[in-house]
Amino acid sequence: MEVKRAISERRSIRAFKSNPVAEEVVKELIELANMAPSAGNLQAREFIVVRDDKTKEALAAAALNQTFISQVPVCIVVCVNYERIAPYGERGRELYVFHDTGAAIQNMLLAVHDMGLGAVWVGAFNEGPVKEMLNLPEHIRPVAIIPVGHPIEQPRMRSRRGTSDILRKESW
Ligand SMILES: Cc1cc2nc3c(=O)[nH]c(=O)nc-3n(C[C@H](O)[C@H](O)[C@H](O)COP(=O)(O)O)c2cc1C
């Protein structure tokens, strides 16, 4: 699929069939996610694949009861790895890690769409319970949960601000 088409067609999907998503597909999604740029190519990001029903239910509960999280075949939890970004000091810790993970997440969402699957970027969750249930060490911070499955909805495009609203002309 053409990149421009994937970018324009992608939507957040929150309703899924129960059909499984194969292990190789998930592996490819993670590889494509990690093709995204990262500060100094340090790739300060990690991915956790959750298929276990109980853990998905616990993730949904931690994510303010966003129940679709427990209704997908697989969730990919995207995490920052603070040890890897250490060479960049405070700017790395406070900024680059979110560039690194955000770019990877967007790659993943576009690849999901290209494969005919659906996903949504979930950022609203309580980190404490997620860290605990996934047994994450101090330097690993979960930043997004990406439920992935076969879509049963085709949402319309959510509106976007017009260019005049997002372009600071004074800045040329
Ligand atoms: C940082 C971030 C956090 C988000 N958190 C959630 C979330 O917790 N739950 C959810 O359903 N969607 C979440 N979204 C998805 C947005 O609601 C969605 O991208 C936006 O409404 C635009 O819709 P679209 O993705 O279909 O274009 C999040 C998106 C981003 C970038």
The ligand as an ORCA input file, in Angstrom:
! r2SCAN-3c Opt
* xyz 0 1
  C      -1.065      9.922     23.042
  C      -2.388      9.321     22.616
  C      -3.183      8.733     23.578
  C      -4.394      8.135     23.216
  N      -5.120      7.468     24.157
  C      -6.266      6.850     23.807
  C      -6.973      6.074     24.757
  O      -6.569      5.918     25.906
  N      -8.110      5.466     24.348
  C      -8.593      5.568     23.057
  O      -9.637      4.972     22.765
  N      -7.925      6.297     22.118
  C      -6.780      6.927     22.454
  N      -6.060      7.623     21.513
  C      -6.544      7.667     20.113
  C      -7.153      9.031     19.757
  O      -8.375      9.189     20.426
  C      -7.360      9.109     18.238
  O      -6.109      8.927     17.589
  C      -7.946     10.461     17.798
  O      -9.252     10.609     18.302
  C      -8.024     10.593     16.275
  O      -8.742      9.520     15.701
  P      -8.068      8.586     14.585
  O      -6.904      7.863     15.235
  O      -9.155      7.622     14.161
  O      -7.633      9.468     13.471
  C      -4.843      8.200     21.847
  C      -4.017      8.790     20.890
  C      -2.794      9.321     21.255
  C      -1.884      9.885     20.185
*
